[in-house]
Amino acid sequence: MNLKTFPMLTVLSLTALVSCNDEESDTSEPSAETRKVESNYPLDTCVVSDEKLGSMGEPFIITHEGTEVRFCCDSCVPKFKKDPAKYLAKLKTR
């Protein structure tokens, strides 16, 4: 083996090992606390657009004055912040 290629092969091998370890951590089960929070959210739609949560990728989640609020995407957040009471009412009626 050529001495010039040995360091490159070593780096590539280590990179492959690190990548495999990252993939394993992504497949872990959510904690019981996470599952509980998910199941307690009263809506399956965005409070602003009424689009189904998850229809545009992972829901965007914020906490407003101690209340978790979920959106279909991050572009709904500025609309929410203009009149939070209007949208928070949707959470309270469910």
C-alpha positions as CSV (number, residue, x, y, z in Angstrom):
1,M,0.0,0.0,0.0
2,N,1.2,3.4,-0.9
3,L,2.0,5.5,2.2
4,K,0.2,8.5,0.7
5,T,-3.1,6.7,0.5
6,F,-3.0,5.2,4.0
7,P,-4.0,8.5,5.8
8,M,-6.8,9.1,3.4
9,L,-8.2,5.5,3.8
10,T,-8.0,6.0,7.6
11,V,-10.0,9.2,7.5
12,L,-12.6,7.7,5.2
13,S,-13.0,4.7,7.5
14,L,-13.5,6.9,10.5
15,T,-16.0,9.0,8.7
16,A,-18.0,5.9,7.8
17,L,-18.0,4.8,11.5
18,V,-19.2,8.2,12.7
19,S,-21.9,8.3,10.1
20,C,-23.2,4.9,11.2
21,N,-23.3,6.0,14.8
22,D,-25.3,9.1,13.9
23,E,-27.9,7.1,12.0
24,E,-28.4,4.8,15.0
25,S,-29.2,7.7,17.3
26,D,-31.8,9.1,14.9
27,T,-33.9,5.8,15.1
28,S,-34.3,5.9,18.9
29,E,-37.8,5.8,20.3
30,P,-39.1,9.0,21.7
31,S,-39.2,9.2,25.5
32,A,-42.4,8.5,27.4
33,E,-42.6,12.2,28.3
34,T,-42.4,13.2,24.6
35,R,-45.1,10.8,23.6
36,K,-47.3,12.1,26.4
37,V,-46.9,15.7,25.3
38,E,-47.7,14.8,21.7
39,S,-50.9,12.9,22.7
40,N,-52.2,15.8,24.8
41,Y,-52.1,18.5,22.1
42,P,-55.8,19.2,21.3
43,L,-55.5,19.9,17.6
44,D,-54.4,18.1,14.5
45,T,-54.4,21.2,12.4
46,C,-52.4,24.5,12.4
47,V,-54.0,27.2,14.6
48,V,-53.4,29.8,11.8
49,S,-53.9,28.1,8.5
50,D,-56.0,25.1,9.5
51,E,-53.7,22.9,7.4
52,K,-53.1,19.4,8.8
53,L,-50.1,19.3,11.1
54,G,-47.3,17.3,9.3
55,S,-48.7,18.1,5.9
56,M,-45.7,20.4,5.2
57,G,-43.1,18.4,7.1
58,E,-42.5,18.4,10.9
59,P,-44.8,20.8,12.7
60,F,-43.2,24.0,13.9
61,I,-43.7,24.3,17.7
62,I,-43.4,27.3,20.0
63,T,-44.4,28.0,23.6
64,H,-46.4,31.2,24.0
65,E,-46.8,32.3,27.7
66,G,-46.6,28.7,28.8
67,T,-48.9,27.2,26.2
68,E,-47.5,25.0,23.4
69,V,-48.7,26.0,20.0
70,R,-48.1,24.0,16.8
71,F,-48.0,25.3,13.3
72,C,-47.9,23.6,9.9
73,C,-44.8,25.8,9.1
74,D,-42.7,28.6,10.5
75,S,-44.3,31.2,8.2
76,C,-47.5,31.0,10.3
77,V,-45.7,32.2,13.4
78,P,-45.7,35.9,12.5
79,K,-49.4,35.8,11.8
80,F,-50.0,34.2,15.2
81,K,-47.9,36.8,16.9
82,K,-50.0,39.7,15.5
83,D,-53.1,38.4,17.3
84,P,-52.2,35.5,19.6
85,A,-55.6,35.6,21.5
86,K,-57.5,34.9,18.3
87,Y,-55.5,31.7,17.7
88,L,-55.2,30.6,21.3
89,A,-59.0,30.5,21.5
90,K,-58.9,27.6,19.0
91,L,-56.8,25.6,21.5
92,K,-59.2,26.4,24.4
93,T,-62.4,25.3,22.5
94,R,-61.1,21.8,21.9
